[in-house]
Amino acid sequence: MIEPFSAWIDFQEQMIELQRAQLEATKRAIKAGSDMIDAQKAAEQAAKANIRAWQSWLDLWKPRR
């Protein structure tokens, strides 16, 4: 009678470990999503800066009347 109970406890411990691993994976995914948003914002800022730089360069070289 002890053996089935032992197996059940082992199963429950494995389930707890699995849930801990799922929580850890979720934390990493959330962090990766946050990092992706930061990267997208930085890329947008770089693109806007590039546009401003080109506009300034064109203003510098456009013919004066």
Backbone hydrogen bonds, N-H to C=O, Kabsch-Sander energy under -0.5 kcal/mol:
donor,donor_aa,acceptor,acceptor_aa,energy
5,F,1,M,-1.0
6,S,2,I,-2.5
7,A,3,E,-2.4
8,W,4,P,-2.2
9,I,5,F,-2.2
10,D,6,S,-2.5
11,F,7,A,-2.5
12,Q,8,W,-2.4
13,E,9,I,-2.4
14,Q,10,D,-2.3
15,M,11,F,-2.3
16,I,12,Q,-2.2
17,E,13,E,-2.2
18,L,14,Q,-2.4
19,Q,15,M,-2.4
20,R,16,I,-2.3
21,A,17,E,-2.3
22,Q,18,L,-2.3
23,L,19,Q,-2.4
24,E,20,R,-2.3
25,A,21,A,-2.4
26,T,22,Q,-2.3
27,K,23,L,-2.3
28,R,24,E,-2.2
29,A,25,A,-2.2
30,I,26,T,-2.5
31,K,27,K,-2.3
32,A,28,R,-2.5
33,G,29,A,-2.3
34,S,30,I,-2.3
35,D,31,K,-2.6
36,M,32,A,-2.3
37,I,33,G,-2.1
38,D,34,S,-2.2
39,A,35,D,-2.3
40,Q,36,M,-2.4
41,K,37,I,-2.3
42,A,38,D,-2.3
43,A,39,A,-2.4
44,E,40,Q,-2.2
45,Q,41,K,-2.4
46,A,42,A,-2.4
47,A,43,A,-2.3
48,K,44,E,-2.4
49,A,45,Q,-2.3
50,N,46,A,-2.3
51,I,47,A,-2.1
52,R,48,K,-2.3
53,A,49,A,-2.4
54,W,50,N,-2.5
55,Q,51,I,-2.6
56,S,52,R,-2.4
57,W,53,A,-2.4
58,L,54,W,-2.8
59,D,55,Q,-2.5
60,L,56,S,-2.0
61,W,57,W,-1.6
62,K,58,L,-1.3
